[in-house]
Every structure is written in C-alpha cells, then in structure tokens.
C-alpha cells in the first residue's frame, strides 16, 4: 500500500502562483510515475502533469509553460509549481502514484486539495 498526503492548495487571484506538495510513503516501487490530476466542476478527472522515476515529464497542453512538476526522490515527494494561474485552473487537485510492474500498474490517490483561482 501507498499513502499520499497533499498540501498547498488554497485561494489565489488570477495571475498568482501556488505550489502543491505530495509526500508518499509505503511500498513505492523503484519504477513509478508520480503525478497530479485535477477535477474541475462538472468535468471528469484529467491529467495535469506526471514525472517518471526515469526522469521523463509530461504535461497537459492547457498547463504547458505555466506549471512545473518536480520530484525529490529521497523524500518520495512530488511538487507542482503553478504559475500564471487562471480561473479555469480552479479544481480539486489529486496526487497520484503509479507503481509499475511488467504487465501491471497499481494506482494510488491522495485525498485531493482544492485550488480556487478567483478575484
């Protein structure tokens, strides 16, 4: 099992910045992907950004150039630096860890943290 604890959400004005953190503990495989998803009101959950244990990152087109994902592997922590925030970034943000094994993927989710972008 993997436990995820998120922090860093809140209310910010348009154009502002927030940094989300997610600390993972438990049985984390050496091959894994740590990432962030979000669920906007009335929408399905979507990938925001991911970072693999091999150093590969990927981003949703809507956040490229504004958000940066990073990992501290020694602390099993993943961060999401969000700059130039827009009202449409308002959502519940979920941390995700995928433990990878040949032929199988094990998904773990945080409890979610609210990000509200509003003036």
N, CA, C and O atoms as a GROMACS GRO file, in nm:
protein
  476
    1UNK      N    1   0.083  -0.120   0.000
    1UNK     CA    2   0.000   0.000   0.000
    1UNK      C    3   0.087   0.124   0.000
    1UNK      O    4   0.200   0.124   0.049
    2UNK      N    5   0.032   0.230  -0.056
    2UNK     CA    6   0.098   0.360  -0.061
    2UNK      C    7   0.005   0.465  -0.003
    2UNK      O    8  -0.114   0.468  -0.036
    3UNK      N    9   0.058   0.549   0.082
    3UNK     CA   10  -0.020   0.658   0.140
    3UNK      C   11   0.033   0.791   0.084
    3UNK      O   12   0.154   0.811   0.071
    4UNK      N   13  -0.060   0.879   0.051
    4UNK     CA   14  -0.024   1.008  -0.008
    4UNK      C   15  -0.086   1.120   0.076
    4UNK      O   16  -0.204   1.116   0.110
    5UNK      N   17  -0.004   1.219   0.108
    5UNK     CA   18  -0.052   1.334   0.184
    5UNK      C   19  -0.020   1.460   0.105
    5UNK      O   20   0.096   1.492   0.080
    6UNK      N   21  -0.126   1.531   0.066
    6UNK     CA   22  -0.113   1.651  -0.016
    6UNK      C   23  -0.121   1.776   0.070
    6UNK      O   24  -0.180   1.776   0.178
    7UNK      N   25  -0.060   1.882   0.021
    7UNK     CA   26  -0.071   2.012   0.086
    7UNK      C   27  -0.046   2.122  -0.016
    7UNK      O   28   0.010   2.097  -0.123
    8UNK      N   29  -0.089   2.244   0.018
    8UNK     CA   30  -0.054   2.358  -0.065
    8UNK      C   31  -0.168   2.421  -0.142
    8UNK      O   32  -0.147   2.523  -0.208
    9UNK      N   33  -0.286   2.365  -0.137
    9UNK     CA   34  -0.396   2.427  -0.209
    9UNK      C   35  -0.442   2.554  -0.141
    9UNK      O   36  -0.394   2.590  -0.033
   10UNK      N   37  -0.537   2.623  -0.204
   10UNK     CA   38  -0.591   2.744  -0.145
   10UNK      C   39  -0.654   2.835  -0.247
   10UNK      O   40  -0.682   2.796  -0.361
   11UNK      N   41  -0.676   2.958  -0.205
   11UNK     CA   42  -0.738   3.061  -0.289
   11UNK      C   43  -0.630   3.156  -0.338
   11UNK      O   44  -0.548   3.204  -0.259
   12UNK      N   45  -0.630   3.184  -0.467
   12UNK     CA   46  -0.530   3.274  -0.523
   12UNK      C   47  -0.597   3.356  -0.633
   12UNK      O   48  -0.692   3.311  -0.697
   13UNK      N   49  -0.547   3.476  -0.652
   13UNK     CA   50  -0.602   3.563  -0.757
   13UNK      C   51  -0.547   3.520  -0.894
   13UNK      O   52  -0.440   3.460  -0.902
   14UNK      N   53  -0.620   3.552  -1.000
   14UNK     CA   54  -0.568   3.523  -1.134
   14UNK      C   55  -0.430   3.586  -1.154
   14UNK      O   56  -0.405   3.700  -1.115
   15UNK      N   57  -0.342   3.507  -1.216
   15UNK     CA   58  -0.205   3.552  -1.235
   15UNK      C   59  -0.111   3.513  -1.122
   15UNK      O   60   0.010   3.527  -1.134
   16UNK      N   61  -0.167   3.465  -1.014
   16UNK     CA   62  -0.087   3.426  -0.899
   16UNK      C   63  -0.027   3.288  -0.911
   16UNK      O   64  -0.039   3.221  -1.014
   17UNK      N   65   0.039   3.247  -0.803
   17UNK     CA   66   0.110   3.118  -0.801
   17UNK      C   67   0.074   3.039  -0.676
   17UNK      O   68   0.041   3.095  -0.571
   18UNK      N   69   0.082   2.909  -0.690
   18UNK     CA   70   0.069   2.816  -0.578
   18UNK      C   71   0.164   2.700  -0.601
   18UNK      O   72   0.199   2.669  -0.715
   19UNK      N   73   0.205   2.638  -0.492
   19UNK     CA   74   0.287   2.517  -0.502
   19UNK      C   75   0.221   2.406  -0.423
   19UNK      O   76   0.198   2.418  -0.302
   20UNK      N   77   0.191   2.298  -0.493
   20UNK     CA   78   0.135   2.180  -0.428
   20UNK      C   79   0.247   2.081  -0.396
   20UNK      O   80   0.344   2.068  -0.471
   21UNK      N   81   0.229   2.013  -0.284
   21UNK     CA   82   0.325   1.909  -0.245
   21UNK      C   83   0.250   1.781  -0.214
   21UNK      O   84   0.135   1.784  -0.169
   22UNK      N   85   0.314   1.669  -0.239
   22UNK     CA   86   0.255   1.539  -0.209
   22UNK      C   87   0.365   1.448  -0.159
   22UNK      O   88   0.458   1.414  -0.233
   23UNK      N   89   0.353   1.407  -0.034
   23UNK     CA   90   0.450   1.316   0.026
   23UNK      C   91   0.394   1.174   0.022
   23UNK      O   92   0.284   1.148   0.070
   24UNK      N   93   0.472   1.084  -0.034
   24UNK     CA   94   0.430   0.945  -0.047
   24UNK      C   95   0.506   0.858   0.052
   24UNK      O   96   0.624   0.881   0.078
   25UNK      N   97   0.438   0.759   0.106
   25UNK     CA   98   0.502   0.664   0.196
   25UNK      C   99   0.444   0.526   0.170
   25UNK      O  100   0.339   0.511   0.108
   26UNK      N  101   0.515   0.425   0.217
   26UNK     CA  102   0.469   0.289   0.196
   26UNK      C  103   0.552   0.218   0.092
   26UNK      O  104   0.670   0.246   0.075
   27UNK      N  105   0.488   0.124   0.022
   27UNK     CA  106   0.556   0.037  -0.072
   27UNK      C  107   0.559   0.102  -0.212
   27UNK      O  108   0.473   0.076  -0.296
   28UNK      N  109   0.659   0.184  -0.233
   28UNK     CA  110   0.674   0.252  -0.362
   28UNK      C  111   0.776   0.176  -0.444
   28UNK      O  112   0.891   0.159  -0.402
   29UNK      N  113   0.735   0.132  -0.562
   29UNK     CA  114   0.822   0.055  -0.648
   29UNK      C  115   0.934   0.145  -0.704
   29UNK      O  116   0.917   0.267  -0.716
   30UNK      N  117   1.045   0.085  -0.739
   30UNK     CA  118   1.153   0.163  -0.798
   30UNK      C  119   1.113   0.220  -0.934
   30UNK      O  120   1.163   0.324  -0.975
   31UNK      N  121   1.024   0.152  -1.003
   31UNK     CA  122   0.971   0.202  -1.129
   31UNK      C  123   0.831   0.259  -1.102
   31UNK      O  124   0.738   0.185  -1.072
   32UNK      N  125   0.819   0.389  -1.112
   32UNK     CA  126   0.691   0.450  -1.079
   32UNK      C  127   0.673   0.582  -1.153
   32UNK      O  128   0.768   0.637  -1.210
   33UNK      N  129   0.552   0.630  -1.151
   33UNK     CA  130   0.520   0.762  -1.203
   33UNK      C  131   0.446   0.836  -1.092
   33UNK      O  132   0.350   0.784  -1.036
   34UNK      N  133   0.490   0.956  -1.061
   34UNK     CA  134   0.420   1.041  -0.966
   34UNK      C  135   0.361   1.158  -1.044
   34UNK      O  136   0.427   1.216  -1.131
   35UNK      N  137   0.239   1.192  -1.013
   35UNK     CA  138   0.177   1.297  -1.093
   35UNK      C  139   0.062   1.364  -1.023
   35UNK      O  140   0.026   1.333  -0.910
   36UNK      N  141   0.005   1.458  -1.096
   36UNK     CA  142  -0.109   1.535  -1.048
   36UNK      C  143  -0.222   1.528  -1.151
   36UNK      O  144  -0.201   1.542  -1.271
   37UNK      N  145  -0.340   1.507  -1.100
   37UNK     CA  146  -0.462   1.514  -1.178
   37UNK      C  147  -0.549   1.623  -1.117
   37UNK      O  148  -0.527   1.667  -1.004
   38UNK      N  149  -0.649   1.664  -1.193
   38UNK     CA  150  -0.744   1.758  -1.136
   38UNK      C  151  -0.885   1.727  -1.186
   38UNK      O  152  -0.904   1.668  -1.292
   39UNK      N  153  -0.980   1.768  -1.107
   39UNK     CA  154  -1.120   1.754  -1.147
   39UNK      C  155  -1.187   1.889  -1.131
   39UNK      O  156  -1.210   1.936  -1.019
   40UNK      N  157  -1.219   1.949  -1.243
   40UNK     CA  158  -1.288   2.078  -1.243
   40UNK      C  159  -1.437   2.056  -1.228
   40UNK      O  160  -1.486   1.948  -1.261
   41UNK      N  161  -1.510   2.156  -1.180
   41UNK     CA  162  -1.655   2.139  -1.158
   41UNK      C  163  -1.725   2.093  -1.286
   41UNK      O  164  -1.712   2.156  -1.391
   42UNK      N  165  -1.798   1.986  -1.274
   42UNK     CA  166  -1.874   1.935  -1.387
   42UNK      C  167  -1.793   1.861  -1.492
   42UNK      O  168  -1.845   1.825  -1.598
   43UNK      N  169  -1.665   1.839  -1.462
   43UNK     CA  170  -1.577   1.773  -1.560
   43UNK      C  171  -1.522   1.644  -1.503
   43UNK      O  172  -1.529   1.619  -1.382
   44UNK      N  173  -1.467   1.561  -1.591
   44UNK     CA  174  -1.402   1.440  -1.548
   44UNK      C  175  -1.260   1.470  -1.499
   44UNK      O  176  -1.201   1.573  -1.534
   45UNK      N  177  -1.208   1.380  -1.420
   45UNK     CA  178  -1.071   1.395  -1.374
   45UNK      C  179  -0.976   1.387  -1.492
   45UNK      O  180  -0.993   1.304  -1.581
   46UNK      N  181  -0.874   1.476  -1.493
   46UNK     CA  182  -0.781   1.480  -1.605
   46UNK      C  183  -0.638   1.490  -1.556
   46UNK      O  184  -0.612   1.542  -1.447
   47UNK      N  185  -0.547   1.440  -1.636
   47UNK     CA  186  -0.405   1.450  -1.604
   47UNK      C  187  -0.359   1.594  -1.619
   47UNK      O  188  -0.389   1.661  -1.718
   48UNK      N  189  -0.285   1.641  -1.520
   48UNK     CA  190  -0.222   1.772  -1.528
   48UNK      C  191  -0.075   1.758  -1.565
   48UNK      O  192  -0.027   1.820  -1.660
   49UNK      N  193  -0.004   1.675  -1.488
   49UNK     CA  194   0.139   1.656  -1.514
   49UNK      C  195   0.185   1.527  -1.448
   49UNK      O  196   0.130   1.485  -1.346
   50UNK      N  197   0.286   1.464  -1.507
   50UNK     CA  198   0.342   1.344  -1.450
   50UNK      C  199   0.493   1.344  -1.462
   50UNK      O  200   0.549   1.406  -1.552
   51UNK      N  201   0.558   1.274  -1.370
   51UNK     CA  202   0.704   1.263  -1.372
   51UNK      C  203   0.742   1.120  -1.335
   51UNK      O  204   0.705   1.070  -1.229
   52UNK      N  205   0.815   1.056  -1.424
   52UNK     CA  206   0.851   0.917  -1.401
   52UNK      C  207   0.978   0.906  -1.317
   52UNK      O  208   1.054   1.002  -1.304
   53UNK      N  209   0.998   0.789  -1.262
   53UNK     CA  210   1.121   0.764  -1.186
   53UNK      C  211   1.244   0.770  -1.277
   53UNK      O  212   1.356   0.785  -1.230
   54UNK      N  213   1.221   0.759  -1.406
   54UNK     CA  214   1.332   0.769  -1.502
   54UNK      C  215   1.360   0.910  -1.548
   54UNK      O  216   1.450   0.932  -1.629
   55UNK      N  217   1.283   1.006  -1.498
   55UNK     CA  218   1.311   1.146  -1.528
   55UNK      C  219   1.230   1.206  -1.641
   55UNK      O  220   1.254   1.319  -1.681
   56UNK      N  221   1.133   1.132  -1.692
   56UNK     CA  222   1.050   1.184  -1.801
   56UNK      C  223   0.931   1.257  -1.741
   56UNK      O  224   0.867   1.209  -1.648
   57UNK      N  225   0.901   1.374  -1.796
   57UNK     CA  226   0.784   1.450  -1.752
   57UNK      C  227   0.690   1.473  -1.869
   57UNK      O  228   0.732   1.475  -1.985
   58UNK      N  229   0.563   1.490  -1.837
   58UNK     CA  230   0.466   1.526  -1.939
   58UNK      C  231   0.360   1.615  -1.878
   58UNK      O  232   0.335   1.610  -1.758
   59UNK      N  233   0.300   1.696  -1.961
   59UNK     CA  234   0.204   1.797  -1.916
   59UNK      C  235   0.081   1.800  -2.007
   59UNK      O  236   0.089   1.770  -2.126
   60UNK      N  237  -0.030   1.836  -1.948
   60UNK     CA  238  -0.147   1.868  -2.029
   60UNK      C  239  -0.118   1.994  -2.109
   60UNK      O  240  -0.048   2.084  -2.060
   61UNK      N  241  -0.170   2.002  -2.229
   61UNK     CA  242  -0.145   2.119  -2.313
   61UNK      C  243  -0.189   2.248  -2.244
   61UNK      O  244  -0.127   2.353  -2.262
   62UNK      N  245  -0.294   2.240  -2.166
   62UNK     CA  246  -0.351   2.360  -2.104
   62UNK      C  247  -0.261   2.421  -1.996
   62UNK      O  248  -0.281   2.536  -1.956
   63UNK      N  249  -0.162   2.346  -1.949
   63UNK     CA  250  -0.077   2.397  -1.842
   63UNK      C  251   0.070   2.412  -1.884
   63UNK      O  252   0.152   2.461  -1.807
   64UNK      N  253   0.102   2.370  -2.005
   64UNK     CA  254   0.240   2.380  -2.051
   64UNK      C  255   0.288   2.524  -2.047
   64UNK      O  256   0.218   2.615  -2.091
   65UNK      N  257   0.408   2.542  -1.994
   65UNK     CA  258   0.465   2.676  -1.985
   65UNK      C  259   0.424   2.751  -1.859
   65UNK      O  260   0.482   2.855  -1.828
   66UNK      N  261   0.325   2.698  -1.786
   66UNK     CA  262   0.279   2.764  -1.663
   66UNK      C  263   0.305   2.678  -1.539
   66UNK      O  264   0.336   2.730  -1.432
   67UNK      N  265   0.292   2.547  -1.554
   67UNK     CA  266   0.309   2.456  -1.441
   67UNK      C  267   0.438   2.378  -1.459
   67UNK      O  268   0.481   2.348  -1.570
   68UNK      N  269   0.500   2.345  -1.345
   68UNK     CA  270   0.622   2.264  -1.347
   68UNK      C  271   0.611   2.156  -1.241
   68UNK      O  272   0.584   2.184  -1.124
   69UNK      N  273   0.633   2.032  -1.283
   69UNK     CA  274   0.632   1.920  -1.189
   69UNK      C  275   0.777   1.884  -1.157
   69UNK      O  276   0.864   1.888  -1.244
   70UNK      N  277   0.800   1.849  -1.032
   70UNK     CA  278   0.933   1.806  -0.992
   70UNK      C  279   0.921   1.701  -0.882
   70UNK      O  280   0.817   1.688  -0.818
   71UNK      N  281   1.029   1.627  -0.863
   71UNK     CA  282   1.031   1.520  -0.764
   71UNK      C  283   1.155   1.532  -0.678
   71UNK      O  284   1.262   1.573  -0.723
   72UNK      N  285   1.137   1.495  -0.551
   72UNK     CA  286   1.251   1.474  -0.462
   72UNK      C  287   1.246   1.325  -0.426
   72UNK      O  288   1.171   1.284  -0.337
   73UNK      N  289   1.325   1.247  -0.495
   73UNK     CA  290   1.315   1.103  -0.477
   73UNK      C  291   1.361   1.058  -0.339
   73UNK      O  292   1.312   0.957  -0.287
   74UNK      N  293   1.453   1.131  -0.280
   74UNK     CA  294   1.499   1.096  -0.145
   74UNK      C  295   1.386   1.108  -0.044
   74UNK      O  296   1.383   1.037   0.057
   75UNK      N  297   1.293   1.200  -0.070
   75UNK     CA  298   1.181   1.223   0.021
   75UNK      C  299   1.051   1.162  -0.030
   75UNK      O  300   0.947   1.172   0.035
   76UNK      N  301   1.057   1.098  -0.147
   76UNK     CA  302   0.935   1.044  -0.209
   76UNK      C  303   0.825   1.150  -0.216
   76UNK      O  304   0.709   1.126  -0.182
   77UNK      N  305   0.865   1.266  -0.259
   77UNK     CA  306   0.773   1.379  -0.265
   77UNK      C  307   0.770   1.435  -0.407
   77UNK      O  308   0.872   1.445  -0.475
   78UNK      N  309   0.649   1.471  -0.449
   78UNK     CA  310   0.632   1.534  -0.580
   78UNK      C  311   0.568   1.671  -0.560
   78UNK      O  312   0.482   1.689  -0.474
   79UNK      N  313   0.612   1.765  -0.640
   79UNK     CA  314   0.565   1.902  -0.630
   79UNK      C  315   0.501   1.946  -0.762
   79UNK      O  316   0.534   1.895  -0.870
   80UNK      N  317   0.411   2.040  -0.751
   80UNK     CA  318   0.356   2.104  -0.870
   80UNK      C  319   0.360   2.254  -0.847
   80UNK      O  320   0.282   2.308  -0.768
   81UNK      N  321   0.449   2.320  -0.917
   81UNK     CA  322   0.456   2.465  -0.912
   81UNK      C  323   0.363   2.521  -1.018
   81UNK      O  324   0.379   2.494  -1.137
   82UNK      N  325   0.266   2.599  -0.974
   82UNK     CA  326   0.165   2.652  -1.066
   82UNK      C  327   0.178   2.804  -1.072
   82UNK      O  328   0.157   2.873  -0.972
   83UNK      N  329   0.213   2.855  -1.188
   83UNK     CA  330   0.228   2.998  -1.208
   83UNK      C  331   0.123   3.048  -1.308
   83UNK      O  332   0.061   2.969  -1.379
   84UNK      N  333   0.106   3.177  -1.312
   84UNK     CA  334   0.010   3.240  -1.406
   84UNK      C  335  -0.125   3.169  -1.402
   84UNK      O  336  -0.182   3.135  -1.506
   85UNK      N  337  -0.173   3.149  -1.282
   85UNK     CA  338  -0.298   3.075  -1.266
   85UNK      C  339  -0.415   3.150  -1.326
   85UNK      O  340  -0.422   3.272  -1.324
   86UNK      N  341  -0.508   3.070  -1.381
   86UNK     CA  342  -0.628   3.123  -1.445
   86UNK      C  343  -0.751   3.070  -1.373
   86UNK      O  344  -0.743   2.967  -1.306
   87UNK      N  345  -0.863   3.139  -1.385
   87UNK     CA  346  -0.985   3.089  -1.321
   87UNK      C  347  -1.019   2.946  -1.364
   87UNK      O  348  -1.073   2.869  -1.286
   88UNK      N  349  -0.987   2.911  -1.487
   88UNK     CA  350  -1.017   2.776  -1.534
   88UNK      C  351  -0.926   2.669  -1.474
   88UNK      O  352  -0.946   2.550  -1.498
   89UNK      N  353  -0.827   2.710  -1.397
   89UNK     CA  354  -0.746   2.613  -1.323
   89UNK      C  355  -0.812   2.572  -1.191
   89UNK      O  356  -0.764   2.483  -1.122
   90UNK      N  357  -0.922   2.638  -1.158
   90UNK     CA  358  -0.995   2.603  -1.037
   90UNK      C  359  -1.040   2.458  -1.042
   90UNK      O  360  -1.108   2.417  -1.137
   91UNK      N  361  -1.003   2.380  -0.941
   91UNK     CA  362  -1.031   2.238  -0.941
   91UNK      C  363  -0.986   2.177  -0.809
   91UNK      O  364  -0.917   2.241  -0.730
   92UNK      N  365  -1.025   2.053  -0.788
   92UNK     CA  366  -0.964   1.972  -0.684
   92UNK      C  367  -0.847   1.898  -0.749
   92UNK      O  368  -0.863   1.828  -0.849
   93UNK      N  369  -0.730   1.916  -0.691
   93UNK     CA  370  -0.609   1.854  -0.744
   93UNK      C  371  -0.575   1.730  -0.663
   93UNK      O  372  -0.573   1.732  -0.540
   94UNK      N  373  -0.549   1.621  -0.735
   94UNK     CA  374  -0.521   1.493  -0.672
   94UNK      C  375  -0.380   1.447  -0.706
   94UNK      O  376  -0.338   1.450  -0.822
   95UNK      N  377  -0.309   1.405  -0.605
   95UNK     CA  378  -0.179   1.342  -0.625
   95UNK      C  379  -0.201   1.196  -0.663
   95UNK      O  380  -0.293   1.131  -0.613
   96UNK      N  381  -0.117   1.146  -0.750
   96UNK     CA  382  -0.129   1.007  -0.796
   96UNK      C  383   0.009   0.943  -0.802
   96UNK      O  384   0.106   1.005  -0.846
   97UNK      N  385   0.016   0.820  -0.758
   97UNK     CA  386   0.138   0.740  -0.775
   97UNK      C  387   0.100   0.612  -0.847
   97UNK      O  388   0.007   0.542  -0.808
   98UNK      N  389   0.173   0.582  -0.953
   98UNK     CA  390   0.155   0.458  -1.025
   98UNK      C  391   0.278   0.370  -1.002
   98UNK      O  392   0.388   0.402  -1.046
   99UNK      N  393   0.256   0.261  -0.932
   99UNK     CA  394   0.362   0.161  -0.920
   99UNK      C  395   0.359   0.074  -1.045
   99UNK      O  396   0.255   0.019  -1.081
  100UNK      N  397   0.474   0.063  -1.109
  100UNK     CA  398   0.481  -0.007  -1.237
  100UNK      C  399   0.552  -0.140  -1.225
  100UNK      O  400   0.659  -0.151  -1.165
  101UNK      N  401   0.490  -0.241  -1.282
  101UNK     CA  402   0.548  -0.374  -1.289
  101UNK      C  403   0.512  -0.427  -1.427
  101UNK      O  404   0.409  -0.389  -1.482
  102UNK      N  405   0.594  -0.512  -1.481
  102UNK     CA  406   0.566  -0.564  -1.615
  102UNK      C  407   0.426  -0.627  -1.615
  102UNK      O  408   0.398  -0.721  -1.542
  103UNK      N  409   0.342  -0.572  -1.698
  103UNK     CA  410   0.207  -0.625  -1.712
  103UNK      C  411   0.107  -0.573  -1.613
  103UNK      O  412  -0.009  -0.614  -1.616
  104UNK      N  413   0.148  -0.483  -1.523
  104UNK     CA  414   0.054  -0.434  -1.422
  104UNK      C  415   0.090  -0.293  -1.380
  104UNK      O  416   0.207  -0.255  -1.377
  105UNK      N  417  -0.013  -0.216  -1.346
  105UNK     CA  418   0.005  -0.082  -1.290
  105UNK      C  419  -0.084  -0.072  -1.168
  105UNK      O  420  -0.201  -0.110  -1.172
  106UNK      N  421  -0.028  -0.021  -1.060
  106UNK     CA  422  -0.103  -0.007  -0.935
  106UNK      C  423  -0.117   0.142  -0.905
  106UNK      O  424  -0.018   0.212  -0.889
  107UNK      N  425  -0.240   0.188  -0.899
  107UNK     CA  426  -0.271   0.330  -0.881
  107UNK      C  427  -0.305   0.361  -0.736
  107UNK      O  428  -0.378   0.288  -0.670
  108UNK      N  429  -0.249   0.473  -0.688
  108UNK     CA  430  -0.282   0.522  -0.555
  108UNK      C  431  -0.313   0.671  -0.565
  108UNK      O  432  -0.253   0.744  -0.643
  109UNK      N  433  -0.410   0.715  -0.483
  109UNK     CA  434  -0.458   0.854  -0.491
  109UNK      C  435  -0.454   0.923  -0.356
  109UNK      O  436  -0.478   0.862  -0.252
  110UNK      N  437  -0.424   1.053  -0.361
  110UNK     CA  438  -0.437   1.134  -0.243
  110UNK      C  439  -0.582   1.175  -0.223
  110UNK      O  440  -0.669   1.140  -0.302
  111UNK      N  441  -0.606   1.249  -0.116
  111UNK     CA  442  -0.743   1.286  -0.080
  111UNK      C  443  -0.792   1.406  -0.158
  111UNK      O  444  -0.911   1.436  -0.158
  112UNK      N  445  -0.700   1.476  -0.224
  112UNK     CA  446  -0.737   1.593  -0.302
  112UNK      C  447  -0.720   1.722  -0.223
  112UNK      O  448  -0.742   1.727  -0.102
  113UNK      N  449  -0.681   1.826  -0.295
  113UNK     CA  450  -0.668   1.958  -0.234
  113UNK      C  451  -0.731   2.060  -0.328
  113UNK      O  452  -0.708   2.058  -0.449
  114UNK      N  453  -0.809   2.150  -0.271
  114UNK     CA  454  -0.884   2.247  -0.352
  114UNK      C  455  -0.794   2.363  -0.392
  114UNK      O  456  -0.724   2.420  -0.309
  115UNK      N  457  -0.797   2.396  -0.519
  115UNK     CA  458  -0.732   2.516  -0.570
  115UNK      C  459  -0.841   2.603  -0.633
  115UNK      O  460  -0.913   2.560  -0.723
  116UNK      N  461  -0.852   2.725  -0.584
  116UNK     CA  462  -0.952   2.819  -0.636
  116UNK      C  463  -0.880   2.944  -0.685
  116UNK      O  464  -0.807   3.008  -0.610
  117UNK      N  465  -0.904   2.978  -0.811
  117UNK     CA  466  -0.844   3.096  -0.871
  117UNK      C  467  -0.956   3.195  -0.897
  117UNK      O  468  -1.040   3.174  -0.984
  118UNK      N  469  -0.956   3.301  -0.820
  118UNK     CA  470  -1.066   3.397  -0.828
  118UNK      C  471  -1.021   3.531  -0.772
  118UNK      O  472  -0.939   3.539  -0.681
  119UNK      N  473  -1.078   3.636  -0.829
  119UNK     CA  474  -1.052   3.769  -0.775
  119UNK      C  475  -1.162   3.810  -0.678
  119UNK      O  476  -1.157   3.920  -0.622
   0.00000   0.00000   0.00000
